[in-house]
Amino acid sequence: MRVLVVGGGGREHALAWWLSTSPRVEEVLCAPGNGGTPGNRPVAADDVEGIVALARTEAVDLVVVGPEVPLVAGVVDALVAAGVATFGPTAACARLEGSKAFAKDAFTRWGIPTARSVTVRDVAAGRAALATFADPPVIKASGLAAGKGVVVAETVAEADEALVGMLEGGWFGDAGAEVVLEERLVGDEVSVLAVCSGTTYSFLPLARDHKRLLDGDRGPNTGGMGAFAPVADLADPAFHAEVGATVFEPTLRGLAAEGTPYLGVLYAGLMLTADGIRVLEFNCRFGDPETQVILPLVANDPVDLLEAAIEGRLADEPVRWTDQHAATVVLAADGYPASPRTGDAIEGLAAAAAAGCLVFHAGTVATADGPRTAGGRVLAVTAVGDDAAAALRLAYQGVAAISFPGAQHRSDIGRTA
């Protein structure tokens, strides 16, 4: 088989690596890929017509879509219409991530527990809604904002500033033309991912991400500085059963009943509050860097698993995973996340691989002199071990082998494990 991965980040490199482990796969292509991915083709991930043309020209047998932007733009719809087997949700389903306002309305329709919220489109309505919250609410741009469209306001003045900035100041462009004010919840946050096919779902190993830039969960939020899996304190089958019954089952039933059955990975961001599980948001794809620690633990042949989902046979080929542990540590560029430095040579990749690490590229570009930095999160160094401590030791051994000017990473990934 020839397989195409759409996207160019660390998640897509992990997907390309995973798919290449199947004996059924002859070649993996990536569009556009990065400095470490195989079979790169110069087609932007959000170029829907270009992706369809590439799949046809390259006689691709299966497409796996990584990022949210092409999903919301309808790349899956276009590929399926062209007769190309594709793993990922349609544009109608991807609205769960593409519009927080749509998602909150859907939660109400389907009886899914979530925080109280109000959706507004102008500052006057926003200020009226703001007055109805006892405590400052979280202010969210409704559209896609590359993970940056959320302001956790500490005061009413901060919430008001965010309203004005999004609705009138263009902070997040069109993504902020509609704003959701949401009750701030207190509790432990966790992300649960499942492969879904219609009303059938199968959980992937639970992973925990580290969002803050600096040790001790300090500094600005980032796309994720590392992760580990599984999360031992949430490995209880009763927890999975509760999440399935209260979140995944009503969501998948609701989508199917409305004529938009779901296919792909559904990623639920949950808050475990004193009053029970509450859904913060849905992502309609694999996470990053969660993918880099989840996929090395999956025991299925990747093509068998994805084909079963596409063909409605997921119940016969559920997700299986090993009893090992995985950890990934992100190496970020100097200046990340505000203004990452680029163009620096990267050394030590072969040494990290020789130590037994998987090194997934994200913000890199291939040059005649070797890979160079080309983004904020540059690499994710992943390792697998018999327990969490072994996986973390090996991942940090790989990190120590790699260097580029100004490289930064957290030294406390997985400490709670």
C-alpha positions, -999 to +999 in steps of 0.1 A: +000+000+000+009+036-005-002+058+024-004+096+025-002+116+058-015+151+056+003+177+077+039+187+087+043+186+125+056+162+151+022+144+152+025+137+115+060+124+117+048+100+144+019+089+122+042+084+093+066+063+115+037+043+129+022+035+095+056+025+081+057-003+108+029-021+090+042-049+066+013-039+044+028-005+037+053-001+009+057+037+010+045+066+032+042+101+017+037+133+036+022+166+025+040+188+031+060+170+058+091+184+075+128+178+078+124+143+092+094+129+074+095+105+045+082+111+010+076+148+013+054+164-014+052+203-016+014+205-011+000+225+018-021+206+043-050+230+038-049+229+000-079+206-004-078+204-042-040+199-041-043+171-016-070+153-037-049+157-069-018+144-050-037+113-038-048+106-073-015+112-090+004+091-065-022+063-066-026+065-028-045+037-011-051+054+023-050+090+036-046+099+072-052+136+081-033+150+110-042+187+116-075+203+124-075+231+097-078+207+066-104+187+085-126+218+091-120+228+054-135+195+042-105+176+029-120+143+041-152+150+022-133+158-010-111+127-007-140+104-001-159+119-030-128+111-051-129+075-040-099+076-017-101+057+016-095+083+043-092+082+081-106+114+096-139+132+103-160+151+077-162+189+079-197+185+095-182+165+123-150+186+126-172+216+136-170+201+171-135+215+171-138+243+145-166+261+164-168+261+202-202+277+199-215+248+178-199+223+203-215+239+233-249+239+216-244+202+207-234+193+243-268+207+254-287+188+227-270+155+236-271+159+273-233+160+278-221+175+311-202+207+305-197+242+320-223+269+317-216+292+287-229+321+267-220+328+230-219+364+218-210+383+187-206+419+199-191+436+229-224+449+243-238+414+244-206+401+259-207+426+287-243+418+295-234+381+296-203+388+317-225+403+344-244+370+348-213+351+360-205+351+397-168+347+390-148+358+359-155+333+331-130+319+306-131+338+273-127+316+242-125+325+205-151+302+190-130+294+158-097+278+153-069+298+168-040+273+168-046+265+205-041+302+215-077+315+215-084+310+252-080+336+280-084+324+316-094+357+331-086+363+368-106+395+371-137+410+354-115+436+339-093+409+323-124+392+309-137+425+295-103+432+279-104+398+262-139+404+249-129+437+234-096+423+220-113+393+203-145+410+190-131+444+181-093+442+183-088+413+159-067+393+184-075+360+166-089+372+133-120+355+121-117+329+148-126+356+173-157+370+155-178+348+178-168+344+215-178+319+241-179+330+278-176+298+299-178+291+336-144+284+350-141+249+364-119+236+391-104+201+391-079+178+374-077+181+336-073+150+314-075+142+277-091+110+265-086+098+229-105+071+211-107+057+176-143+061+165-164+046+137-201+056+137-214+047+172-185+023+180-154+036+198-122+021+212-099+040+237-063+047+230-038+047+260-043+077+282-016+103+280-008+134+301+006+165+284+027+192+300+015+226+286+036+252+304+070+261+291+090+258+323+096+233+350+070+232+378+042+242+353+054+278+352+057+302+323+035+306+293+012+280+278+027+262+247+015+235+223+030+210+247+065+204+261+062+167+267+040+138+277+039+103+291+016+073+288-002+055+302-016+076+331-015+050+359-040+068+382-066+068+355-061+033+342-091+020+361-117+003+338-144+020+358-131+054+347-131+044+311-166+031+314-178+063+330-162+085+303-177+062+276-212+064+290-212+101+298-192+115+269-184+093+239-216+073+236-240+103+236-217+123+213-214+095+187-252+087+190-260+124+186-238+129+155-252+097+139-288+108+146-281+141+130-269+125+098-232+131+104-216+098+117-181+102+130-150+085+117-116+093+131-099+100+164-121+120+189-101+137+216-121+148+247-106+174+270-122+167+304-122+184+338-126+160+367-145+183+391-160+176+426-194+174+408-182+148+382-168+148+347-173+180+326-163+183+290-142+213+282-138+208+245-134+183+217-105+180+193-113+160+162-078+145+156-047+130+173-031+153+198+005+167+197+027+156+216+003+129+229+005+110+196+043+106+200+037+086+232+005+068+224+014+053+190+045+034+202+023+016+227-004+005+202-001-032+194-024-033+163-011-033+128-019+004+120-035-003+086-056-031+100-069-008+127-076+022+105-092+001+078-115-016+103-127+019+114-132+031+079-151-001+069-173-002+101-155-032+116-139-015+146-158-038+170-138-067+155-104-049+156-104-028+188-074-009+199-049-031+217-018-018+235+013-032+252+020-032+289+050-008+284+053+029+291+064+058+269+077+093+274+084+122+251+104+154+258+100+183+234+131+203+224+120+238+216+138+267+199+153+297+217+125+323+221+096+298+219+067+304+222+068+341+216+094+344+188+113+312+181+147+314+165+151+294+133+178+283+109+202+266+134+220+233+126+208+203+147+235+179+160+232+145+176+202+129+160+220+098+151+234+094+187+198+097+201+186+071+177+215+048+185+206+051+222+172+036+214+150+068+211+125+077+185+132+113+174+101+129+158+107+161+138+083+190+141+098+224+134+127+213+111+137+216+075+161+194+055+191+211+039+222+199+021+241+203+053+215+184+074+184+194+093+179+229+107+154+244+130+124+259+113+098+263+141+090+266+178+087+230+188+117+215+170+118+178+180+101+154+203+124+127+217+104+096+226+114+064+245+097+032+255+104+013+287+091-014+310+080+013+335+076+051+335+110+057+351+128+036+324+111+054+296+119+088+311+155+080+317+160+069+281+141+099+267+163+123+286+194+104+275+183+111+240+177+148+247+212+150+262+227+137+229+210+164+208+220+200+205+213+233+186+219+269+197+194+280+224+176+247+227+152+245+256+133+217+273+116+209+306+135+186+330+104+174+349+083+157+323+065+127+338+077+135+374+041+127+386+044+093+370 
